[in-house]
Amino acid sequence: MNYVGDFVDDATVYIPFNTFDSNDPSASVTITNLAQTDVEVWKNGVVQTTPGSGVTLTLNIGANNGSHLIAVDTSNTTDAGWFATGNDYQVRINGTTVDGATINAWVGTFSIENRFMRGTDSALLAASVTIADGAIKSDMTHIHGSALTETAGQLAAAFVKLFDVATPLLVASDVMVGTDSAALASVLGAAVGASISADIADIPTVAEFNARSILSADYTVVSDLGTVQSGDSFARIGVAGAGLTDITINAASVTAVWAKAMSDLAQGAPSATASVLTAINYLYEAWRNKTTTTATLITLMKDDGSTALTKATIGDDATTFTKDEFISGA
């Protein structure tokens, strides 16, 4: 059984094999009763759930009797996850006929990204990687997919400044200061003097504070013109025109309010939070509409005189007369 190599994921692996005469090993013979499903691709010693998946079988290839080819497409997903990197595979033919006899045989093995490769095994790889003193040299142009656009040498200088010391320490002088930006410097300007650090360090002493004069105000505080009320005697509000003016009401608004018409309310329980108009409407219907009273029930009818708008239970225990809250007349 031959190992045909280590392949990248989703590659097609080709495994050739031959069949010979049982009496004359130098004589090639054809093979029969070998179908695609008779080809088993094992993984790490475990047989595939669906034999023949991803397999293409060519017998007597190129009209050469006894020369056969099995192609295994490792991108096949019939058995999900079967072909995966980091595994070895074994290929076996099962129940085929050669020279009149039924045989089973291992014909080849391969792996998917499960072998190590030295850098110099590839001329292209060797030309792309420079190894000096056992270390791989690199020229960083991207970090996490982002291109480095800094001026040449700046990144290297920053690394040297930060790490090329016995005890690496990032201090304020290693990052941008105010004058590094013209826009920032123009905003700060004289407000902070020549050095922010110097201003912070030179905090005035108590004596210096005492020696300073408070600047005079350039504005006038308006005097309090209000009069504080004392005692329990308050002046009566005068008549209109003497500190009190009439309230002006829009005539159109008044007209609109009085123009609101009553309606025949819908059967139901009166809401505890009804609108003013609805509440007035209930009062109007109670005054106008037909009302019936029995020993236990008072009913307010709708405009038609037969449909109960709302009703309330009543009762009298010879001491107290009780009328319950109105509910729906239904």
C-alpha contacts under 8 A as a table, 3 or more apart, distances in Angstrom:
res1	aa1	res2	aa2	distance
1	M	106	W	6.00
1	M	107	V	5.23
1	M	108	G	4.97
1	M	109	T	7.16
2	N	107	V	6.92
2	N	108	G	4.78
2	N	109	T	6.16
3	Y	108	G	5.78
3	Y	109	T	4.63
3	Y	110	F	5.53
4	V	14	Y	7.95
4	V	15	I	6.98
4	V	108	G	6.89
4	V	109	T	6.21
4	V	110	F	5.46
5	G	109	T	7.82
5	G	110	F	5.24
5	G	111	S	6.44
6	D	110	F	5.95
6	D	111	S	4.64
6	D	112	I	5.46
6	D	113	E	5.89
6	D	114	N	6.61
6	D	115	R	6.39
7	F	11	A	6.41
7	F	13	V	7.60
7	F	110	F	7.58
7	F	111	S	6.16
7	F	112	I	4.79
7	F	113	E	5.74
8	V	11	A	5.80
8	V	85	T	7.68
8	V	112	I	5.70
8	V	113	E	5.49
9	D	74	T	6.89
9	D	75	S	7.37
9	D	83	F	7.89
9	D	84	A	6.74
9	D	85	T	6.10
9	D	112	I	6.02
9	D	113	E	6.88
10	D	73	D	6.91
10	D	74	T	4.67
10	D	75	S	4.10
10	D	76	N	7.82
10	D	83	F	7.88
11	A	73	D	6.38
11	A	74	T	5.63
11	A	75	S	6.76
12	T	71	A	6.53
12	T	72	V	5.48
12	T	73	D	4.41
12	T	74	T	5.91
12	T	75	S	7.82
13	V	71	A	5.58
13	V	72	V	5.02
13	V	73	D	6.49
13	V	74	T	7.49
13	V	110	F	7.86
14	Y	69	L	6.84
14	Y	70	I	5.79
14	Y	71	A	4.50
14	Y	72	V	6.44
15	I	69	L	5.81
15	I	70	I	5.11
15	I	71	A	6.33
15	I	107	V	7.51
15	I	108	G	6.32
16	P	67	S	7.38
16	P	68	H	5.75
16	P	69	L	4.42
16	P	70	I	6.24
16	P	107	V	7.93
17	F	67	S	6.26
17	F	68	H	5.46
17	F	69	L	6.37
17	F	107	V	6.39
18	N	28	S	7.40
18	N	66	G	5.36
18	N	67	S	4.79
18	N	68	H	6.03
19	T	28	S	5.83
19	T	29	V	5.77
19	T	30	T	6.54
19	T	31	I	6.85
19	T	66	G	4.97
19	T	67	S	6.88
19	T	98	V	6.96
20	F	24	D	7.24
20	F	25	P	5.44
20	F	26	S	6.86
20	F	27	A	5.54
20	F	28	S	4.21
20	F	29	V	5.11
20	F	30	T	7.82
20	F	66	G	6.73
20	F	98	V	7.71
20	F	99	D	7.75
21	D	24	D	5.09
21	D	25	P	5.58
21	D	26	S	7.42
21	D	27	A	5.41
21	D	28	S	5.92
21	D	29	V	5.75
21	D	98	V	7.79
21	D	99	D	5.99
22	S	25	P	6.34
22	S	99	D	6.55
24	D	27	A	5.50
25	P	28	S	7.39
28	S	65	N	6.37
28	S	66	G	4.92
28	S	67	S	7.85
29	V	65	N	5.95
29	V	66	G	4.71
29	V	98	V	7.31
29	V	99	D	6.91
30	T	59	L	7.94
30	T	60	N	6.78
30	T	65	N	5.51
30	T	66	G	4.54
30	T	67	S	7.86
30	T	98	V	6.80
30	T	99	D	7.74
31	I	34	L	7.05
31	I	59	L	7.55
31	I	66	G	6.87
31	I	96	T	7.11
31	I	97	T	5.83
31	I	98	V	5.01
31	I	99	D	7.58
32	T	96	T	6.16
32	T	97	T	5.09
32	T	98	V	6.57
33	N	95	G	7.51
33	N	96	T	5.07
33	N	97	T	5.83
34	L	38	D	6.02
34	L	39	V	7.97
34	L	93	I	7.76
34	L	94	N	7.81
34	L	95	G	7.36
34	L	96	T	5.00
34	L	97	T	7.38
35	A	38	D	5.23
35	A	39	V	7.25
35	A	57	L	7.52
36	Q	39	V	5.66
36	Q	52	G	5.16
36	Q	55	V	6.41
36	Q	56	T	6.61
36	Q	57	L	5.98
37	T	40	E	7.33
37	T	51	P	5.31
37	T	52	G	4.23
37	T	53	S	7.65
38	D	51	P	6.88
38	D	52	G	6.62
38	D	93	I	5.78
38	D	94	N	5.17
38	D	95	G	6.99
38	D	96	T	7.70
39	V	51	P	6.25
39	V	52	G	5.34
39	V	55	V	7.41
39	V	91	V	7.03
39	V	92	R	5.81
39	V	93	I	4.71
39	V	94	N	6.39
40	E	47	V	6.81
40	E	48	Q	6.60
40	E	51	P	4.96
40	E	52	G	6.06
40	E	91	V	5.76
40	E	92	R	5.13
40	E	93	I	6.26
40	E	94	N	7.36
41	V	47	V	6.45
41	V	48	Q	5.82
41	V	51	P	6.76
41	V	52	G	7.38
41	V	89	Y	6.58
41	V	90	Q	5.77
41	V	91	V	4.66
41	V	92	R	6.51
42	W	45	G	5.80
42	W	46	V	5.20
42	W	47	V	4.27
42	W	48	Q	5.48
42	W	89	Y	5.40
42	W	90	Q	4.92
42	W	91	V	6.19
42	W	92	R	7.76
43	K	46	V	5.16
43	K	47	V	6.44
43	K	48	Q	7.11
43	K	82	W	7.73
43	K	87	N	6.85
43	K	88	D	5.89
43	K	89	Y	4.49
43	K	90	Q	6.39
44	N	87	N	6.59
44	N	88	D	5.42
44	N	89	Y	5.99
44	N	90	Q	7.54
45	G	89	Y	7.72
45	G	90	Q	7.38
47	V	51	P	7.97
48	Q	51	P	5.70
48	Q	79	D	7.92
48	Q	82	W	7.62
49	T	79	D	6.86
50	T	53	S	5.98
50	T	78	T	7.56
50	T	79	D	6.81
52	G	55	V	5.14
53	S	76	N	6.99
53	S	78	T	6.29
53	S	79	D	7.72
54	G	72	V	5.58
54	G	73	D	4.90
54	G	74	T	6.75
54	G	75	S	7.67
54	G	76	N	5.14
54	G	78	T	7.76
55	V	70	I	6.85
55	V	71	A	5.68
55	V	72	V	4.71
55	V	73	D	6.38
56	T	70	I	5.93
56	T	71	A	5.06
56	T	72	V	6.56
57	L	68	H	7.85
57	L	69	L	6.16
57	L	70	I	4.87
57	L	71	A	6.49
58	T	61	I	5.96
58	T	68	H	5.83
58	T	69	L	5.19
58	T	70	I	6.43
59	L	66	G	7.63
59	L	67	S	6.77
59	L	68	H	4.56
59	L	69	L	6.50
60	N	63	A	5.52
60	N	64	N	5.03
60	N	65	N	4.76
60	N	66	G	5.45
60	N	67	S	4.91
60	N	68	H	5.19
61	I	64	N	5.60
61	I	65	N	7.50
61	I	67	S	5.86
61	I	68	H	5.54
61	I	69	L	6.90
64	N	67	S	5.70
73	D	76	N	5.86
74	T	83	F	5.54
75	S	83	F	7.03
76	N	79	D	7.81
76	N	83	F	7.46
77	T	80	A	4.97
77	T	81	G	6.92
77	T	82	W	7.36
77	T	83	F	7.75
79	D	82	W	5.62
80	A	83	F	7.93
81	G	84	A	6.13
83	F	112	I	7.93
84	A	87	N	6.58
84	A	112	I	6.75
85	T	112	I	4.90
85	T	113	E	5.19
85	T	114	N	6.66
86	G	111	S	7.48
86	G	112	I	5.88
86	G	113	E	5.44
86	G	114	N	4.41
87	N	111	S	5.77
87	N	112	I	5.76
87	N	113	E	7.40
87	N	114	N	5.90
88	D	109	T	7.39
88	D	110	F	5.98
88	D	111	S	4.24
88	D	112	I	6.61
88	D	114	N	7.11
89	Y	109	T	5.55
89	Y	110	F	5.34
89	Y	111	S	5.75
90	Q	106	W	7.40
90	Q	108	G	6.13
90	Q	109	T	4.39
90	Q	110	F	6.67
91	V	106	W	5.92
91	V	107	V	5.86
91	V	108	G	5.35
91	V	109	T	5.94
92	R	104	N	7.33
92	R	105	A	5.62
92	R	106	W	4.26
92	R	107	V	5.75
92	R	108	G	7.42
93	I	96	T	7.06
93	I	104	N	5.64
93	I	105	A	5.43
93	I	106	W	6.43
93	I	107	V	7.18
94	N	103	I	6.99
94	N	104	N	4.64
94	N	105	A	6.79
95	G	102	T	5.83
95	G	103	I	5.65
95	G	104	N	5.56
96	T	102	T	5.43
96	T	103	I	5.56
96	T	104	N	6.70
97	T	100	G	5.96
97	T	101	A	5.29
97	T	102	T	4.40
97	T	103	I	6.12
98	V	101	A	5.37
98	V	102	T	6.41
98	V	103	I	7.00
111	S	114	N	5.82
111	S	115	R	7.69
117	M	121	D	6.69
118	R	121	D	5.44
119	G	122	S	6.43
119	G	125	L	6.16
119	G	126	A	5.96
119	G	129	V	7.82
120	T	123	A	6.51
120	T	125	L	6.69
120	T	126	A	4.90
121	D	125	L	7.72
121	D	126	A	7.49
122	S	125	L	5.01
122	S	126	A	5.92
123	A	126	A	5.02
123	A	127	A	6.09
124	L	127	A	5.16
124	L	128	S	6.33
125	L	128	S	5.08
125	L	129	V	6.19
126	A	129	V	5.38
126	A	130	T	7.32
127	A	130	T	7.39
129	V	136	I	6.91
129	V	137	K	7.26
129	V	138	S	7.94
130	T	136	I	5.86
130	T	137	K	5.63
130	T	138	S	7.82
131	I	134	G	6.07
131	I	135	A	5.48
131	I	136	I	4.60
131	I	137	K	6.18
132	A	135	A	5.47
132	A	136	I	6.60
132	A	137	K	7.28
140	M	143	I	7.37
140	M	148	L	7.94
141	T	147	A	5.89
141	T	148	L	5.47
142	H	145	G	5.65
142	H	146	S	5.21
142	H	147	A	4.35
142	H	148	L	5.48
143	I	146	S	5.29
143	I	147	A	6.60
143	I	148	L	7.16
150	E	154	Q	6.64
150	E	155	L	7.08
151	T	154	Q	5.83
151	T	155	L	7.95
152	A	155	L	7.36
153	G	156	A	5.26
153	G	157	A	5.97
154	Q	157	A	5.09
154	Q	158	A	6.17
155	L	158	A	5.14
155	L	159	F	6.37
156	A	159	F	5.15
156	A	160	V	6.24
157	A	160	V	5.06
157	A	161	K	6.08
158	A	161	K	5.11
158	A	162	L	6.14
159	F	162	L	5.24
159	F	163	F	5.76
159	F	164	D	7.40
160	V	163	F	5.38
160	V	164	D	4.83
161	K	164	D	5.97
161	K	165	V	7.58
162	L	165	V	7.20
162	L	168	P	5.71
162	L	169	L	6.50
162	L	170	L	6.47
163	F	166	A	8.00
163	F	167	T	7.89
163	F	168	P	5.25
164	D	168	P	7.31
165	V	168	P	5.63
170	L	174	D	6.41
171	V	174	D	5.54
171	V	175	V	7.50
172	A	175	V	5.70
172	A	176	M	7.95
173	S	176	M	7.33
173	S	177	V	7.33
176	M	180	D	6.04
177	V	180	D	5.52
177	V	181	S	7.91
178	G	181	S	6.21
178	G	184	L	5.98
178	G	185	A	5.60
178	G	188	L	7.84
179	T	182	A	6.36
179	T	184	L	6.92
179	T	185	A	5.05
180	D	184	L	7.88
180	D	185	A	7.63
181	S	184	L	5.14
181	S	185	A	6.02
182	A	185	A	5.05
182	A	186	S	6.07
183	A	186	S	5.24
183	A	187	V	6.45
184	L	187	V	5.23
184	L	188	L	6.30
185	A	188	L	5.24
185	A	189	G	5.52
186	S	189	G	5.18
188	L	191	A	5.57
188	L	192	V	6.26
189	G	192	V	6.51
189	G	193	G	6.86
190	A	193	G	4.75
190	A	194	A	7.33
192	V	195	S	6.65
192	V	196	I	5.72
192	V	199	D	7.20
193	G	196	I	6.88
193	G	199	D	7.41
194	A	198	A	7.99
195	S	198	A	5.19
195	S	199	D	6.33
196	I	199	D	5.12
196	I	200	I	6.22
197	S	200	I	5.22
197	S	201	A	6.15
198	A	201	A	5.08
198	A	202	D	6.10
199	D	202	D	5.20
199	D	203	I	7.15
200	I	203	I	6.19
204	P	208	E	5.73
204	P	209	F	6.43
205	T	208	E	5.11
205	T	209	F	6.30
206	V	209	F	5.10
206	V	210	N	6.21
207	A	210	N	5.09
207	A	211	A	6.19
208	E	211	A	5.11
208	E	212	R	6.49
209	F	212	R	5.41
210	N	213	S	7.96
217	A	220	T	7.70
229	Q	234	F	7.88
230	S	233	S	7.73
237	I	243	G	7.65
237	I	244	L	7.33
238	G	241	G	7.92
238	G	242	A	5.50
238	G	243	G	6.55
238	G	244	L	6.58
239	V	242	A	5.66
239	V	243	G	7.67
239	V	244	L	6.40
240	A	243	G	6.97
240	A	244	L	4.76
240	A	245	T	5.05
240	A	246	D	6.29
241	G	244	L	5.45
241	G	245	T	5.53
242	A	245	T	7.69
249	I	253	S	7.70
249	I	254	V	7.55
250	N	253	S	5.39
250	N	254	V	6.61
251	A	254	V	5.15
251	A	255	T	6.22
252	A	255	T	5.07
252	A	256	A	6.16
253	S	256	A	5.06
253	S	257	V	6.33
254	V	257	V	5.21
254	V	258	W	6.42
255	T	258	W	5.30
255	T	259	A	6.08
256	A	259	A	5.06
256	A	260	K	6.72
257	V	260	K	5.66
262	M	281	N	5.75
262	M	284	Y	7.83
263	S	281	N	6.94
264	D	285	E	7.73
264	D	302	K	6.64
264	D	303	D	6.33
265	L	281	N	7.63
265	L	282	Y	7.73
265	L	302	K	7.44
265	L	309	L	7.50
266	A	309	L	6.91
267	Q	302	K	7.80
267	Q	308	A	6.95
267	Q	309	L	4.46
267	Q	310	T	6.51
267	Q	328	S	6.22
267	Q	329	G	6.25
267	Q	330	A	7.06
268	G	309	L	6.42
268	G	310	T	6.14
268	G	327	I	6.69
268	G	328	S	3.89
268	G	329	G	6.23
268	G	330	A	7.26
269	A	310	T	6.24
269	A	326	F	6.44
269	A	327	I	4.23
269	A	328	S	4.09
269	A	329	G	7.47
270	P	274	A	7.30
270	P	310	T	7.79
270	P	326	F	6.97
270	P	327	I	6.81
270	P	328	S	7.57
271	S	274	A	5.08
274	A	278	T	6.02
274	A	279	A	6.03
275	S	278	T	5.22
275	S	279	A	6.16
276	V	279	A	5.13
276	V	280	I	6.22
277	L	280	I	5.22
277	L	281	N	6.13
278	T	281	N	4.87
278	T	282	Y	6.33
279	A	282	Y	5.23
279	A	283	L	6.57
280	I	283	L	5.09
280	I	284	Y	6.22
281	N	284	Y	5.03
281	N	285	E	6.16
282	Y	285	E	5.12
282	Y	286	A	6.09
283	L	286	A	5.13
283	L	287	W	6.31
284	Y	287	W	5.19
284	Y	288	R	6.03
285	E	288	R	5.04
285	E	289	N	5.28
285	E	302	K	7.73
286	A	289	N	5.89
286	A	291	T	7.75
286	A	300	L	6.65
289	N	300	L	7.00
289	N	301	M	6.12
289	N	302	K	6.57
289	N	303	D	6.18
289	N	305	G	7.15
290	K	300	L	6.35
290	K	301	M	5.42
290	K	302	K	7.54
290	K	303	D	7.82
290	K	305	G	5.78
291	T	298	I	7.17
291	T	299	T	5.60
291	T	300	L	4.68
291	T	301	M	5.94
292	T	298	I	5.76
292	T	299	T	5.21
292	T	300	L	6.78
292	T	301	M	7.98
293	T	296	T	7.73
293	T	297	L	5.76
293	T	298	I	4.36
293	T	299	T	6.36
294	T	297	L	5.16
294	T	298	I	6.37
295	A	314	I	7.19
295	A	315	G	7.03
296	T	313	T	5.67
296	T	314	I	4.80
296	T	315	G	5.59
297	L	311	K	7.11
297	L	312	A	5.91
297	L	313	T	4.55
297	L	314	I	5.31
298	I	311	K	5.73
298	I	312	A	5.47
298	I	313	T	6.40
298	I	314	I	6.84
299	T	308	A	6.42
299	T	309	L	7.61
299	T	310	T	6.16
299	T	311	K	4.36
299	T	312	A	6.61
299	T	329	G	7.23
300	L	308	A	5.93
300	L	309	L	5.66
300	L	310	T	5.49
300	L	311	K	6.03
300	L	329	G	7.81
301	M	304	D	7.47
301	M	305	G	5.36
301	M	306	S	6.24
301	M	307	T	5.55
301	M	308	A	4.39
301	M	309	L	5.00
301	M	310	T	7.11
302	K	305	G	5.65
302	K	306	S	6.97
302	K	307	T	5.50
302	K	308	A	5.98
302	K	309	L	5.13
303	D	307	T	7.98
304	D	307	T	6.54
305	G	308	A	7.93
307	T	329	G	7.90
308	A	311	K	7.20
308	A	329	G	4.63
308	A	330	A	6.59
309	L	328	S	6.65
309	L	329	G	4.90
309	L	330	A	7.60
310	T	326	F	6.13
310	T	327	I	5.56
310	T	328	S	4.61
310	T	329	G	3.84
310	T	330	A	7.54
311	K	326	F	5.17
311	K	327	I	5.48
311	K	328	S	6.24
311	K	329	G	5.07
312	A	323	K	6.60
312	A	324	D	5.49
312	A	325	E	5.83
312	A	326	F	4.45
312	A	327	I	6.17
313	T	323	K	5.90
313	T	324	D	5.33
313	T	325	E	7.68
313	T	326	F	7.82
314	I	321	F	7.42
314	I	322	T	5.51
314	I	323	K	4.40
314	I	324	D	6.26
315	G	321	F	5.80
315	G	322	T	5.25
315	G	323	K	6.65
316	D	319	T	6.95
316	D	320	T	5.73
316	D	321	F	4.41
316	D	322	T	6.28
317	D	320	T	5.82
317	D	321	F	6.87
318	A	321	F	7.58
